[in-house]
Amino acid sequence: MVERAEDEEKWLAAGIAGLQQNAFYMHRALDSNNLRDALKYSAQMLSELRTSRLSPHKYYELYMRAFDELRKLEMFFKEEARRGCSIIDLYELVQHAGNILPRLYLLCTVGSVYIKSKEAPAKDVLKDLVEMCRGIQHPVRGLFLRSYLSQVSRDKLPDIGSEYEGGADTVMDAVEFLLQNFTEMNKLWVRMQHQGPAREKEKREKERSELRDLVGKNLHVLGQLEGVDLDMYKETVLPRVLEQVVNCKDEIAQFYLMDCIIQVFPDEYHLQTLETLLGACPQLQPSVDIKTVLSQLMERLSNYAASSAEVLPEFLQVEAFAKLSNAIWKVIEAQVDMPIFGAVTLYSSLLTFTLHVHPDRLDYVDQVLGACVTKLSSAGKLEDSKSTKQIVALLSAPLEKYNDIVTVLKLSNYPRVMEYLDNRTNKVMAIVIIQSIMKNKTCIATAEKVEALFELIKGLIKDLDGDLHDELDDEDFKEEQNSVARLIQMLYSDDPDEMLQIICAVRKHFLTGGPQRLPYTIPPLVFSSLKLIRKLQGQDENVVGEEASASPKKIFQLLNQTIEALSAVPASELALRLYLQCAEAANDCDLEPVAYEFFTQAYILYEEEIADSKAQVTALHLIVGTLQRMHVFGVENRDTLTHKATGYSAKLLKKPDQCRAVYACSHLFWVDDQDSIRDGERVLLCLKRALRIANAAQQMANVTRGSSGSATLFVEILNKYLYFFEKGNPQITIAAIQSLIELITTEIQSDTMSQDPAADAFFASTLRYIQFQKQKGGALAEKYESIKV
């Protein structure tokens, strides 16, 4: 192979050298106006193109050098004609060249000048040249010769608006010339496939691929002729080209030329001749990649439809959808071995076409999806990535077109196509659907639509058959479930009864999701339910006789059962937070028994499930904060819950945590907006108890670390004293505040060993606050006046 390449380089170099030498003598003859020598040397120069040793790629290099020289020769011929030399004589003279190949190159060059001189009808010269070129039947040499003929004549074809049209010359002559040249070139190109040994088949196909544009150039020129109107294209051009395509029975030629037809002729022509074009498809060789051809055709037509609304009636007039749909069905039926990827690609292109041309015809869209399901049913679940990607593209197309999942949910075959995706890709598609909903802010307003939507995204909501969690990265799983959680806010109806049905439908699906998903999916569902409760708040409860009617009580029962499911996860801290949220909502609805039940559940979780000390501290502060805001409880229930909370605070493991929880409980006995809850004595009791615990904490620090520890706890308690002092609690006296200030001052001054800058700054800030209140004036200033700092 290497030797062959080296030999080729040598042959090319020798050819170029011979060509340049003869070109030199040709130039010398041209400069001295010696026509006979110029023709002699130009013929010898062109004889270098008679070689059969070069590959098409190398032959092209040699041809281009000869082409450049021929342009100079053509200029000379033009000058000769201008000076009065007879072009007819020149046309006769060049035919005396000894070898046929140089003779025909010279004949084409003079022929170009002959047409330009208009001494003879263009059609006669063109016909003569295209016929004469049949003298070269070697594929490579013949293709390049005819390519040269096409090149020199393309600007001299009789066409509308061209200077060569008129009289006997019409655009039909140009069409005839181009079609004849195309036909002969295609025959030469196809013949290459059958020359040489079978083992070099791959090499020959590569060489043919390099030469294909020479053949296609004729169609390109045809497509640019102004005179080729729709009627001429329909009656003459397309039938003749397709006849050549079908009859050549060559896979490479058929694929390339069908692609050429689609690319070079106008979209409008394709639309009006759709039946003819599609009719040729089943006649092509079975090995031709017809899916790509049809996909490109549909892509062109889709873009044409999208370019202007004015062209859409044309599509309806020619029944484009029915014809394309039928053609695809025939191709898929005929090509039994067509891979699933190929079939899905075709349906994907047809769907894109349908969405552009008939966006209002959901039945057409569903029909395409249904045909796809039929094909997929023979394959089962798809594993290869190419096919699954194509199905994702197919399913994404309606979402992108309608920007509305509600419209897509009307397509009965949409979920059936999704069934054939593997589990991983099913999830990818589900994410795409959710992203579409979020991006377009689509509201899903009925339980029926929610059911249909959850059928589409079930891969995210529960484990599908054979789905293993271990395969999924934790971050990816978290992101998936957060997407589902975000979706809940888009499931909304203004009708309370419908909204309750939506909540029930979502709950039913979520509870099948398994313990790993519930911590992500239950909270948004709970808050969606609470939103409905707030809406119903104040409405008359008990709409008698209507079992399905939404009422706060009914929703609270549902919430209780829903949050209970989190206990099995276990996610006790999250469940406790949700119970407290529900208790607060029940409080706003004046449902004391319901609120009490939620608090009871929260307390049970605290006692039985929450063992971590940090989690206990957080939970206890949440309990105290929520309980403080409750106004619905009677004295007995409130005392029970308050007593429990203060009991929990004293049982915390770390003394500082105990201290903070106890002084937080003081707020349970003094609520500003509730006159019934203002027990100054119990507030003082909590604060004194907090002081004792702070003192114990300091003693422990002394024993363990040899220093009395930070005074931060005392400063925090001082701030609580000041808060209740301002609120008018008679039990909080100036003497108590004064002694606490002195205690902290002594502590800070005595403990030089373990200074805590944060505690010092906190204390200083508190003293500045007292000073500020004194200076501010008014009733509060009088209260603060007696405190010495």
Secondary structure in CASP SS format (residue, H / E / C, confidence):
PFRMAT SS
TARGET T0000
AUTHOR 0000-0000-0000
METHOD secondary structure of the structure
MODEL  1
M C 1.00
V H 1.00
E H 1.00
R H 1.00
A H 1.00
E H 1.00
D H 1.00
E H 1.00
E H 1.00
K H 1.00
W H 1.00
L H 1.00
A H 1.00
A H 1.00
G H 1.00
I H 1.00
A H 1.00
G H 1.00
L H 1.00
Q H 1.00
Q H 1.00
N H 1.00
A H 1.00
F H 1.00
Y H 1.00
M H 1.00
H H 1.00
R H 1.00
A H 1.00
L H 1.00
D H 1.00
S C 1.00
N C 1.00
N C 1.00
L H 1.00
R H 1.00
D H 1.00
A H 1.00
L H 1.00
K H 1.00
Y H 1.00
S H 1.00
A H 1.00
Q H 1.00
M H 1.00
L H 1.00
S H 1.00
E H 1.00
L H 1.00
R H 1.00
T C 1.00
S C 1.00
R C 1.00
L C 1.00
S C 1.00
P H 1.00
H H 1.00
K H 1.00
Y H 1.00
Y H 1.00
E H 1.00
L H 1.00
Y H 1.00
M H 1.00
R H 1.00
A H 1.00
F H 1.00
D H 1.00
E H 1.00
L H 1.00
R H 1.00
K H 1.00
L H 1.00
E H 1.00
M H 1.00
F H 1.00
F H 1.00
K H 1.00
E H 1.00
E H 1.00
A H 1.00
R H 1.00
R C 1.00
G C 1.00
C C 1.00
S C 1.00
I H 1.00
I H 1.00
D H 1.00
L H 1.00
Y H 1.00
E H 1.00
L H 1.00
V H 1.00
Q H 1.00
H H 1.00
A C 1.00
G C 1.00
N C 1.00
I H 1.00
L H 1.00
P H 1.00
R H 1.00
L H 1.00
Y H 1.00
L H 1.00
L H 1.00
C H 1.00
T H 1.00
V H 1.00
G H 1.00
S H 1.00
V H 1.00
Y H 1.00
I H 1.00
K H 1.00
S H 1.00
K C 1.00
E C 1.00
A C 1.00
P C 1.00
A H 1.00
K H 1.00
D H 1.00
V H 1.00
L H 1.00
K H 1.00
D H 1.00
L H 1.00
V H 1.00
E H 1.00
M H 1.00
C H 1.00
R H 1.00
G H 1.00
I C 1.00
Q C 1.00
H C 1.00
P H 1.00
V H 1.00
R H 1.00
G H 1.00
L H 1.00
F H 1.00
L H 1.00
R H 1.00
S H 1.00
Y H 1.00
L H 1.00
S H 1.00
Q H 1.00
V H 1.00
S H 1.00
R H 1.00
D H 1.00
K H 1.00
L C 1.00
P C 1.00
D C 1.00
I C 1.00
G C 1.00
S C 1.00
E C 1.00
Y C 1.00
E C 1.00
G E 1.00
G C 1.00
A C 1.00
D E 1.00
T C 1.00
V H 1.00
M H 1.00
D H 1.00
A H 1.00
V H 1.00
E H 1.00
F H 1.00
L H 1.00
L H 1.00
Q H 1.00
N H 1.00
F H 1.00
T H 1.00
E H 1.00
M H 1.00
N H 1.00
K H 1.00
L H 1.00
W H 1.00
V H 1.00
R H 1.00
M H 1.00
Q H 1.00
H H 1.00
Q C 1.00
G C 1.00
P C 1.00
A H 1.00
R H 1.00
E H 1.00
K H 1.00
E H 1.00
K H 1.00
R H 1.00
E H 1.00
K H 1.00
E H 1.00
R H 1.00
S H 1.00
E H 1.00
L H 1.00
R H 1.00
D H 1.00
L H 1.00
V H 1.00
G H 1.00
K H 1.00
N H 1.00
L H 1.00
H H 1.00
V H 1.00
L H 1.00
G H 1.00
Q H 1.00
L C 1.00
E C 1.00
G C 1.00
V C 1.00
D C 1.00
L H 1.00
D H 1.00
M H 1.00
Y H 1.00
K H 1.00
E H 1.00
T H 1.00
V H 1.00
L H 1.00
P H 1.00
R H 1.00
V H 1.00
L H 1.00
E H 1.00
Q H 1.00
V H 1.00
V H 1.00
N H 1.00
C H 1.00
K C 1.00
D C 1.00
E H 1.00
I H 1.00
A H 1.00
Q H 1.00
F H 1.00
Y H 1.00
L H 1.00
M H 1.00
D H 1.00
C H 1.00
I H 1.00
I H 1.00
Q H 1.00
V H 1.00
F C 1.00
P C 1.00
D H 1.00
E H 1.00
Y H 1.00
H H 1.00
L H 1.00
Q H 1.00
T C 1.00
L H 1.00
E H 1.00
T H 1.00
L H 1.00
L H 1.00
G H 1.00
A H 1.00
C H 1.00
P H 1.00
Q H 1.00
L C 1.00
Q C 1.00
P C 1.00
S C 1.00
V C 1.00
D C 1.00
I H 1.00
K H 1.00
T H 1.00
V H 1.00
L H 1.00
S H 1.00
Q H 1.00
L H 1.00
M H 1.00
E H 1.00
R H 1.00
L H 1.00
S H 1.00
N H 1.00
Y H 1.00
A H 1.00
A H 1.00
S H 1.00
S C 1.00
A H 1.00
E H 1.00
V H 1.00
L H 1.00
P H 1.00
E H 1.00
F H 1.00
L H 1.00
Q H 1.00
V C 1.00
E C 1.00
A H 1.00
F H 1.00
A H 1.00
K H 1.00
L H 1.00
S H 1.00
N H 1.00
A H 1.00
I H 1.00
W H 1.00
K H 1.00
V H 1.00
I H 1.00
E H 1.00
A H 1.00
Q C 1.00
V C 1.00
D C 1.00
M C 1.00
P C 1.00
I H 1.00
F H 1.00
G H 1.00
A H 1.00
V H 1.00
T H 1.00
L H 1.00
Y H 1.00
S H 1.00
S H 1.00
L H 1.00
L H 1.00
T H 1.00
F H 1.00
T H 1.00
L H 1.00
H H 1.00
V H 1.00
H C 1.00
P C 1.00
D C 1.00
R C 1.00
L H 1.00
D H 1.00
Y H 1.00
V H 1.00
D H 1.00
Q H 1.00
V H 1.00
L H 1.00
G H 1.00
A H 1.00
C H 1.00
V H 1.00
T H 1.00
K H 1.00
L H 1.00
S C 1.00
S C 1.00
A C 1.00
G C 1.00
K C 1.00
L C 1.00
E C 1.00
D C 1.00
S H 1.00
K H 1.00
S H 1.00
T H 1.00
K H 1.00
Q H 1.00
I H 1.00
V H 1.00
A H 1.00
L H 1.00
L H 1.00
S H 1.00
A H 1.00
P H 1.00
L H 1.00
E H 1.00
K H 1.00
Y H 1.00
N C 1.00
D C 1.00
I H 1.00
V H 1.00
T H 1.00
V H 1.00
L C 1.00
K C 1.00
L C 1.00
S C 1.00
N C 1.00
Y H 1.00
P H 1.00
R H 1.00
V H 1.00
M H 1.00
E C 1.00
Y C 1.00
L C 1.00
D C 1.00
N H 1.00
R H 1.00
T H 1.00
N H 1.00
K H 1.00
V H 1.00
M H 1.00
A H 1.00
I H 1.00
V H 1.00
I H 1.00
I H 1.00
Q H 1.00
S H 1.00
I H 1.00
M H 1.00
K H 1.00
N H 1.00
K C 1.00
T C 1.00
C C 1.00
I E 1.00
A C 1.00
T C 1.00
A H 1.00
E H 1.00
K H 1.00
V H 1.00
E H 1.00
A H 1.00
L H 1.00
F H 1.00
E H 1.00
L H 1.00
I C 1.00
K H 1.00
G H 1.00
L H 1.00
I H 1.00
K C 1.00
D C 1.00
L C 1.00
D C 1.00
G C 1.00
D C 1.00
L C 1.00
H H 1.00
D H 1.00
E H 1.00
L C 1.00
D C 1.00
D H 1.00
E H 1.00
D H 1.00
F H 1.00
K H 1.00
E H 1.00
E H 1.00
Q H 1.00
N H 1.00
S H 1.00
V H 1.00
A H 1.00
R H 1.00
L H 1.00
I H 1.00
Q H 1.00
M H 1.00
L E 1.00
Y C 1.00
S C 1.00
D C 1.00
D C 1.00
P H 1.00
D H 1.00
E H 1.00
M H 1.00
L H 1.00
Q H 1.00
I H 1.00
I H 1.00
C H 1.00
A H 1.00
V H 1.00
R H 1.00
K H 1.00
H H 1.00
F H 1.00
L C 1.00
T C 1.00
G C 1.00
G C 1.00
P C 1.00
Q C 1.00
R C 1.00
L H 1.00
P H 1.00
Y H 1.00
T H 1.00
I H 1.00
P H 1.00
P H 1.00
L H 1.00
V H 1.00
F H 1.00
S H 1.00
S H 1.00
L H 1.00
K H 1.00
L H 1.00
I H 1.00
R H 1.00
K H 1.00
L H 1.00
Q C 1.00
G C 1.00
Q C 1.00
D C 1.00
E C 1.00
N C 1.00
V C 1.00
V C 1.00
G C 1.00
E C 1.00
E C 1.00
A C 1.00
S C 1.00
A C 1.00
S C 1.00
P H 1.00
K H 1.00
K H 1.00
I H 1.00
F H 1.00
Q H 1.00
L H 1.00
L H 1.00
N H 1.00
Q H 1.00
T H 1.00
I H 1.00
E H 1.00
A H 1.00
L H 1.00
S H 1.00
A C 1.00
V C 1.00
P C 1.00
A C 1.00
S H 1.00
E H 1.00
L H 1.00
A H 1.00
L H 1.00
R H 1.00
L H 1.00
Y H 1.00
L H 1.00
Q H 1.00
C H 1.00
A H 1.00
E H 1.00
A H 1.00
A H 1.00
N H 1.00
D H 1.00
C C 1.00
D C 1.00
L C 1.00
E H 1.00
P H 1.00
V H 1.00
A H 1.00
Y H 1.00
E H 1.00
F H 1.00
F H 1.00
T H 1.00
Q H 1.00
A H 1.00
Y H 1.00
I H 1.00
L H 1.00
Y H 1.00
E H 1.00
E H 1.00
E C 1.00
I C 1.00
A C 1.00
D C 1.00
S H 1.00
K H 1.00
A H 1.00
Q H 1.00
V H 1.00
T H 1.00
A H 1.00
L H 1.00
H H 1.00
L H 1.00
I H 1.00
V H 1.00
G H 1.00
T H 1.00
L H 1.00
Q H 1.00
R H 1.00
M C 1.00
H C 1.00
V C 1.00
F C 1.00
G C 1.00
V H 1.00
E H 1.00
N H 1.00
R H 1.00
D H 1.00
T H 1.00
L H 1.00
T H 1.00
H H 1.00
K H 1.00
A H 1.00
T H 1.00
G H 1.00
Y H 1.00
S H 1.00
A H 1.00
K C 1.00
L C 1.00
L C 1.00
K C 1.00
K H 1.00
P H 1.00
D H 1.00
Q H 1.00
C H 1.00
R H 1.00
A H 1.00
V H 1.00
Y H 1.00
A H 1.00
C H 1.00
S H 1.00
H H 1.00
L H 1.00
F H 1.00
W E 1.00
V C 1.00
D C 1.00
D C 1.00
Q C 1.00
D C 1.00
S C 1.00
I C 1.00
R E 1.00
D C 1.00
G H 1.00
E H 1.00
R H 1.00
V H 1.00
L H 1.00
L H 1.00
C H 1.00
L H 1.00
K H 1.00
R H 1.00
A H 1.00
L H 1.00
R H 1.00
I H 1.00
A H 1.00
N H 1.00
A H 1.00
A H 1.00
Q H 1.00
Q H 1.00
M H 1.00
A H 1.00
N H 1.00
V H 1.00
T H 1.00
R H 1.00
G C 1.00
S C 1.00
S C 1.00
G C 1.00
S C 1.00
A C 1.00
T H 1.00
L H 1.00
F H 1.00
V H 1.00
E H 1.00
I H 1.00
L H 1.00
N H 1.00
K H 1.00
Y H 1.00
L H 1.00
Y H 1.00
F H 1.00
F H 1.00
E H 1.00
K C 1.00
G C 1.00
N C 1.00
P C 1.00
Q C 1.00
I C 1.00
T C 1.00
I H 1.00
A H 1.00
A H 1.00
I H 1.00
Q H 1.00
S H 1.00
L H 1.00
I H 1.00
E H 1.00
L H 1.00
I H 1.00
T H 1.00
T H 1.00
E H 1.00
I H 1.00
Q H 1.00
S H 1.00
D C 1.00
T C 1.00
M C 1.00
S C 1.00
Q C 1.00
D C 1.00
P H 1.00
A H 1.00
A H 1.00
D H 1.00
A H 1.00
F H 1.00
F H 1.00
A H 1.00
S H 1.00
T H 1.00
L H 1.00
R H 1.00
Y H 1.00
I H 1.00
Q H 1.00
F H 1.00
Q H 1.00
K H 1.00
Q H 1.00
K H 1.00
G C 1.00
G C 1.00
A H 1.00
L H 1.00
A H 1.00
E H 1.00
K H 1.00
Y H 1.00
E H 1.00
S C 1.00
I C 1.00
K C 1.00
V C 1.00
END
